[in-house]
Amino acid sequence: MDRAVDRPHLRTLTNGLAIDWSAVHAAFALPYHNGRTECGNTRTKTIMRQMHGCAGFELFCHRILLP
């Protein structure tokens, strides 16, 4: 029996890694990352979800700028 048939999710993962191998290699080889940027994006989205329909843009700006 073919092993790829037994575990299609694992096969999909390995195919995806093979397609973008340069990004996988860079993730482990390079000393920098975009963690701070992603943190800021996640924080902004969380605040937007919490304030949805409750207040205007001015209050949103204050919540973004003040930690």
DSSP file (Angstrom, degrees, kcal/mol; ACC not computed):
  #  RESIDUE AA STRUCTURE BP1 BP2  ACC     N-H-->O    O-->H-N    N-H-->O    O-->H-N    TCO  KAPPA ALPHA  PHI   PSI    X-CA   Y-CA   Z-CA
    1    1 A M              0   0    0      0, 0.0     2,-0.3     0, 0.0     5,-0.0   0.000 360.0 360.0 360.0 142.4    0.0    0.0    0.0
    2    2 A D    >>  -     0   0    0      1,-0.1     4,-1.0     2,-0.0     3,-0.5  -0.534 360.0-145.9 -75.3 131.9    1.3    3.5   -0.8
    3    3 A R  H 3> S+     0   0    0     -2,-0.3     4,-1.6     1,-0.2    -1,-0.1   0.816  97.0  62.9 -68.8 -30.2    2.3    5.6    2.2
    4    4 A A  H 34 S+     0   0    0      1,-0.2    -1,-0.2     2,-0.2     7,-0.2   0.826 101.5  52.4 -63.5 -31.0    1.1    8.8    0.6
    5    5 A V  H <4 S+     0   0    0     -3,-0.5    -1,-0.2     1,-0.2    -2,-0.2   0.851 106.5  53.9 -71.6 -34.4   -2.4    7.4    0.6
    6    6 A D  H  < S+     0   0    0     -4,-1.0    -2,-0.2     1,-0.3    -1,-0.2   0.853 122.0  25.8 -67.9 -35.7   -2.2    6.6    4.3
    7    7 A R     X  +     0   0    0     -4,-1.6     4,-1.8     1,-0.1    -1,-0.3  -0.627  64.1 161.6-132.2  74.0   -1.2   10.1    5.3
    8    8 A P  H  > S+     0   0    0      0, 0.0     4,-2.2     0, 0.0     5,-0.1   0.829  77.0  56.8 -66.9 -30.7   -2.5   12.7    2.8
    9    9 A H  H  > S+     0   0    0      2,-0.2     4,-2.1     1,-0.2     5,-0.1   0.903 107.5  47.7 -67.5 -39.9   -2.1   15.6    5.2
   10   10 A L  H  > S+     0   0    0      2,-0.2     4,-2.4     1,-0.2    -1,-0.2   0.894 110.9  52.0 -65.9 -39.4    1.6   14.9    5.8
   11   11 A R  H  X S+     0   0    0     -4,-1.8     4,-2.1    -7,-0.2    -2,-0.2   0.893 108.6  51.0 -63.7 -40.1    2.1   14.6    2.0
   12   12 A T  H  X S+     0   0    0     -4,-2.2     4,-2.2     2,-0.2    -2,-0.2   0.906 110.1  50.3 -63.5 -42.2    0.4   18.0    1.5
   13   13 A L  H  X S+     0   0    0     -4,-2.1     4,-2.3     1,-0.2    -2,-0.2   0.938 111.3  46.9 -61.5 -48.1    2.7   19.6    4.1
   14   14 A T  H  X S+     0   0    0     -4,-2.4     4,-2.1     1,-0.2    -1,-0.2   0.862 110.9  52.4 -66.6 -33.9    5.9   18.2    2.5
   15   15 A N  H  X S+     0   0    0     -4,-2.1     4,-2.1     2,-0.2    -1,-0.2   0.914 109.6  49.7 -65.3 -41.5    4.7   19.3   -0.9
   16   16 A G  H  X S+     0   0    0     -4,-2.2     4,-1.7     1,-0.2    -2,-0.2   0.897 110.9  48.9 -64.1 -40.5    4.2   22.8    0.4
   17   17 A L  H  < S+     0   0    0     -4,-2.3     7,-0.3     1,-0.2    -1,-0.2   0.887 111.0  50.7 -65.3 -38.6    7.6   22.9    2.0
   18   18 A A  H >< S+     0   0    0     -4,-2.1     3,-1.0     1,-0.2    -2,-0.2   0.871 107.1  53.8 -67.4 -36.5    9.2   21.7   -1.2
   19   19 A I  H 3< S+     0   0    0     -4,-2.1     3,-0.2     1,-0.3    -1,-0.2   0.905 120.3  31.1 -64.8 -41.4    7.5   24.4   -3.3
   20   20 A D  T >X S+     0   0    0     -4,-1.7     4,-1.6     1,-0.2     3,-0.6  -0.299  75.8 141.6-113.1  47.8    8.7   27.2   -1.1
   21   21 A W  H <>  +     0   0    0     -3,-1.0     4,-2.7     1,-0.2     5,-0.2   0.819  66.8  61.0 -60.7 -33.7   12.0   25.7    0.0
   22   22 A S  H 3> S+     0   0    0     -3,-0.2     4,-2.2     1,-0.2    -1,-0.2   0.886 105.9  47.2 -63.7 -37.6   13.9   29.0   -0.2
   23   23 A A  H <> S+     0   0    0     -3,-0.6     4,-2.0     2,-0.2    -1,-0.2   0.886 111.7  50.6 -69.5 -38.3   11.6   30.5    2.5
   24   24 A V  H  X S+     0   0    0     -4,-1.6     4,-1.1    -7,-0.3    -2,-0.2   0.928 112.1  47.2 -63.5 -44.6   12.0   27.5    4.7
   25   25 A H  H >X S+     0   0    0     -4,-2.7     4,-2.0     1,-0.2     3,-0.5   0.918 111.3  51.1 -63.1 -44.0   15.8   27.7    4.4
   26   26 A A  H 3X S+     0   0    0     -4,-2.2     4,-2.3     1,-0.2    -1,-0.2   0.857 102.6  60.8 -63.2 -35.8   15.7   31.5    5.1
   27   27 A A  H 3< S+     0   0    0     -4,-2.0    -1,-0.2     1,-0.2    -2,-0.2   0.842 116.2  31.8 -61.5 -33.1   13.6   31.0    8.3
   28   28 A F  H << S+     0   0    0     -4,-1.1    -1,-0.2    -3,-0.5    -2,-0.2   0.709 123.3  45.2 -95.5 -22.7   16.3   28.8    9.8
   29   29 A A  H  < S+     0   0    0     -4,-2.0    -3,-0.2    -5,-0.2    -2,-0.2   0.786  97.0  73.7 -95.2 -29.6   19.4   30.4    8.3
   30   30 A L     <  -     0   0    0     -4,-2.3     0, 0.0    -5,-0.2     0, 0.0  -0.625  68.5-141.1 -94.2 147.4   18.9   34.2    8.7
   31   31 A P  S    S+     0   0    0      0, 0.0     2,-0.3     0, 0.0    -1,-0.1   0.498  77.0  71.4 -84.4  -2.6   19.1   36.0   12.1
   32   32 A Y        +     0   0    0      2,-0.0     2,-0.3     3,-0.0    -2,-0.1  -0.774  52.4 170.9-117.1 160.9   16.2   38.4   11.5
   33   33 A H        -     0   0    0     -2,-0.3     3,-0.3     0, 0.0    -6,-0.0  -0.894  41.8-110.5-152.8 176.4   12.4   37.9   11.4
   34   34 A N     >  +     0   0    0     -2,-0.3     4,-2.3     1,-0.2     5,-0.2  -0.104  68.7 125.8-108.6  33.8    9.2   40.0   11.3
   35   35 A G  H  > S+     0   0    0      1,-0.2     4,-2.1     2,-0.2    -1,-0.2   0.877  71.7  50.9 -61.3 -41.8    8.0   39.2   14.8
   36   36 A R  H  > S+     0   0    0     -3,-0.3     4,-2.1     2,-0.2    -1,-0.2   0.902 110.7  49.4 -65.2 -40.0    7.6   42.8   15.9
   37   37 A T  H  > S+     0   0    0      1,-0.2     4,-2.3     2,-0.2    -2,-0.2   0.939 111.7  47.8 -63.7 -47.2    5.6   43.7   12.9
   38   38 A E  H  X S+     0   0    0     -4,-2.3     4,-2.5     1,-0.2    -1,-0.2   0.856 109.1  54.8 -63.8 -34.7    3.3   40.7   13.4
   39   39 A C  H  X S+     0   0    0     -4,-2.1     4,-2.4     2,-0.2    -1,-0.2   0.926 108.8  47.9 -62.9 -44.6    2.9   41.6   17.0
   40   40 A G  H  X S+     0   0    0     -4,-2.1     4,-2.2     2,-0.2    -2,-0.2   0.898 112.3  49.2 -63.4 -40.7    1.7   45.1   16.1
   41   41 A N  H  X S+     0   0    0     -4,-2.3     4,-2.4     2,-0.2    -2,-0.2   0.916 111.9  48.2 -64.8 -43.2   -0.7   43.8   13.5
   42   42 A T  H  X S+     0   0    0     -4,-2.5     4,-2.2     2,-0.2    -2,-0.2   0.905 111.6  49.9 -64.6 -41.7   -2.2   41.3   16.0
   43   43 A R  H  X S+     0   0    0     -4,-2.4     4,-2.2     2,-0.2    -1,-0.2   0.917 111.2  49.0 -63.1 -43.9   -2.6   43.9   18.7
   44   44 A T  H  X S+     0   0    0     -4,-2.2     4,-2.3     1,-0.2    -2,-0.2   0.918 111.6  48.7 -62.9 -44.4   -4.3   46.3   16.3
   45   45 A K  H  X S+     0   0    0     -4,-2.4     4,-2.3     2,-0.2    -1,-0.2   0.874 109.7  52.8 -64.6 -37.3   -6.7   43.6   15.1
   46   46 A T  H  X S+     0   0    0     -4,-2.2     4,-2.2     2,-0.2    -1,-0.2   0.927 110.3  47.1 -63.7 -44.8   -7.5   42.6   18.7
   47   47 A I  H  X S+     0   0    0     -4,-2.2     4,-2.0     1,-0.2    -2,-0.2   0.907 110.8  52.7 -63.2 -41.4   -8.4   46.2   19.6
   48   48 A M  H  X S+     0   0    0     -4,-2.3     4,-0.6     1,-0.2    -1,-0.2   0.909 110.3  47.9 -61.3 -41.6  -10.5   46.6   16.5
   49   49 A R  H >< S+     0   0    0     -4,-2.3     3,-0.6     1,-0.2    -1,-0.2   0.889 111.7  49.9 -66.7 -38.5  -12.5   43.4   17.4
   50   50 A Q  H 3< S+     0   0    0     -4,-2.2    -1,-0.2     1,-0.2    -2,-0.2   0.851 116.6  41.1 -67.2 -34.0  -13.0   44.6   20.9
   51   51 A M  H >X S+     0   0    0     -4,-2.0     3,-2.7    -5,-0.2     4,-1.0   0.388  78.2 142.7 -96.9   3.3  -14.2   48.0   19.9
   52   52 A H  T << S-     0   0    0     -3,-0.6    -3,-0.1    -4,-0.6    -4,-0.0  -0.224  83.6  -8.9 -54.0 116.5  -16.4   46.9   16.9
   53   53 A G  T 34 S+     0   0    0      2,-0.3    -1,-0.3     1,-0.1     3,-0.1   0.486 116.8  92.6  78.0   3.8  -19.5   49.1   16.9
   54   54 A C  T <4 S+     0   0    0     -3,-2.7     2,-0.3     1,-0.2    -2,-0.2   0.784  88.1   4.8-101.3 -30.7  -18.7   50.7   20.3
   55   55 A A  S  < S-     0   0    0     -4,-1.0    -2,-0.3     1,-0.1    -1,-0.2  -0.903  72.3 -96.7-150.1 171.8  -16.8   53.9   19.5
   56   56 A G     >  -     0   0    0     -2,-0.3     4,-1.7    -3,-0.1     3,-0.2  -0.167  45.1 -90.2 -89.2-176.3  -15.4   56.1   16.8
   57   57 A F  H  > S+     0   0    0      1,-0.2     4,-2.4     2,-0.2     5,-0.2   0.821 119.4  61.6 -65.1 -33.8  -12.1   56.4   15.1
   58   58 A E  H  > S+     0   0    0      1,-0.2     4,-1.8     2,-0.2    -1,-0.2   0.922 106.5  44.2 -62.3 -45.4  -10.8   59.0   17.6
   59   59 A L  H  > S+     0   0    0      1,-0.2     4,-2.4     2,-0.2    -1,-0.2   0.884 110.8  56.0 -66.5 -37.7  -11.0   56.6   20.5
   60   60 A F  H  X S+     0   0    0     -4,-1.7     4,-1.9     1,-0.2    -2,-0.2   0.924 106.5  50.2 -58.5 -45.0   -9.6   53.8   18.4
   61   61 A C  H  X S+     0   0    0     -4,-2.4     4,-2.4     1,-0.2    -1,-0.2   0.898 109.4  51.4 -61.0 -41.2   -6.5   56.0   17.7
   62   62 A H  H  X S+     0   0    0     -4,-1.8     4,-2.1     1,-0.2    -1,-0.2   0.903 109.8  49.3 -63.1 -40.6   -6.1   56.7   21.4
   63   63 A R  H  < S+     0   0    0     -4,-2.4    -1,-0.2     1,-0.2    -2,-0.2   0.837 112.4  48.5 -69.1 -31.3   -6.2   52.9   22.2
   64   64 A I  H  < S+     0   0    0     -4,-1.9    -2,-0.2    -5,-0.2    -1,-0.2   0.921 115.7  42.4 -71.8 -43.5   -3.6   52.2   19.5
   65   65 A L  H  < S+     0   0    0     -4,-2.4    -2,-0.2    -5,-0.2    -1,-0.2   0.786 108.1  63.6 -78.1 -27.9   -1.2   54.9   20.6
   66   66 A L     <        0   0    0     -4,-2.1    -1,-0.1    -5,-0.2     0, 0.0  -0.861 360.0 360.0 -99.8 125.8   -1.5   54.3   24.4
   67   67 A P              0   0    0      0, 0.0    -1,-0.1     0, 0.0    -4,-0.1   0.508 360.0 360.0 -73.5 360.0   -0.3   50.9   25.6
